[in-house]
Amino acid sequence: MILVTTSRRPTRRIRSLCNDLTYSIPGLIKVNRGKMNLIEVGEKAVQMNSDKFIIVDRWKGGPGRIRLFKITEEGVKETPPRLYITGIKLRREFNIPREWVKEKINLLFLEEDGEESSEIEEFKLTISEFFGIPTFKVSTETLGYEAYMNITAGVDCWAIISFFRLPSRIEIGPRIKISHIVWDV
């Protein structure tokens, strides 16, 4: 289980992104942050039997970055990479059936291409390990899965994270455009 929360003064769009992430990635639970500092967020995660949490930060009124944290013996530590967001498209903004918007995905995998740059492949591996999501190529061995996450290089951004429903391979969102990532956190 991984906790998802927002910066201290979230906008509606940030809250919606957090909700969409909890619907799309199994094991994520959204918690309203309120006035909690990082230590208190870490304590809340421990109370919920989690050793990881995510914070979606605000930038210019919208989601600006995503930070990943792990709770260790020494305390709360941010783990690389830190993702800087240039744009998002929420589930409700996709042309999908209304019942899919709030449908929770229970089985998800990360699509493995093998055609991406080494930096994006390293990013995929890190995301897979942090969220505990297996990586596969879309084939017959993925028949039991409900959806998959796709991370590709973007044209107008560094990378795009998107979610697709199986077996139809229809994009259900959210789609997150990443401007850049920082490994030294």
Secondary structure, DSSP 8 states (H G I E B T S, - for coil): -EEEEE-SS--HHHHHHHHHHHHHSTTEEE---TT--HHHHHHHHHHTT-SEEEEEEEETTEEEEEEEEEEETTEEEEEEEEEEEEEEE-GGGSS--HHHHT---SSEEEE--S-S-HHHHHHHHHHHHHHT--EE-SSGGGTT-SEEEEEEE-SSSSEEEEEEETTTTEE-S-EEEEEEEES--
